[in-house]
């Protein structure tokens, strides 16, 4: 990874994209006073310097070019970084994990609390990362989708070069909380079935839990309800179909797991403040 005059080339920024799907920090790593948790897939790419990160009480030391990916549902913390450290930290909703990576071992490890570590040397340049940050700052949804596609390809190439191993990291299945285990199982079930008209009861049954218990556990671990998480997946899947397919709205509604077109219109308007047809007309590529 090249790093000449890296601190002179940008200012540290934290942003959320136009759709609210992606948040990122680009610049000097933010040192945390304590560990925290949130409902995201987190990707940390260290462009220069060194930093130390704690995940499930295990310390990881990263050097220039290193990458670490993990489920942020487990507690983690950036402990320290040297003065020359510059990093890109991406926070993506966990539901994107299903579409971003076809590697089952990668998804298996992350969902169950084991980080994936690799090195991006030869796969990623500072110029590319700076362009990602610039394009994610803008309010152009389709352009931001292209950045996500590039990040997806980067992950796939990195995993091909450095395949996941079942014994990598802290070790699969090291849970500090039975509730987190249940929540991850529900996330996994929802990610694989949200395009069908599943209900909260179906999610609970799918992981062998009572409905009320499942709802409580999910809310505490993930920070949103099962229905909110399920709706997020469906509406963002529908958004992409509106932009990148020629399917009719009624087809998109049912292909995204909505039980009716009326419900789809209501939810979509709540998320994007306009109808699906208007959104497609304004944002889709005419070609």
Buried (B, 14 or more C-beta within 10 A) or exposed (E): BEBEEBBEEBEEEEEEBBBEBBBBBBBBBEEBEEBEBEBBBBBBBBBBBBBBBBBBEEEBEBEBBBBBBBBBBBBBBBBBBEEBBBBBBBBBBBBBBBBBBEBEBBBBBBBBBBBBBBBBEEBBEBEBBBEBBEBBBEEBBEEBBEBBEBBBEBBBBBBEEBEBEEEBBBBBEBBEBEBBBBBBBBBBBBBEBBBEEBEBEBBBBBBEBEBEEBBBBBBEBBEBBBEEBBBBBBBBBBBBBBBEEEBEBEEBBBBBBBEEBEEBBEBBBEBBEBEBEEBBEEBBEEE
